[in-house]
């Protein structure tokens, strides 16, 4: 595959994720779209690493995936706590963060 193919696929994935974050009001869907954006960037790191014939991008992706796993765990914990408090996962219900 050519480098342009990887760029196009990553651009499409990132665009889908960006529009999902901007247009959706469900926090779980927004978290999934953020992960989609992160995976698009990871795809680019691996593609550039393969294109330049070194492992720097692959190593960075390895660390990014481990950080993303921790981010998902914290994000889901926050969503569960907010759901227990308001009984919904819609972003519009969380505009006021008061007691």
Beta strands, then each sheet from edge to edge (+ up, - down):
end
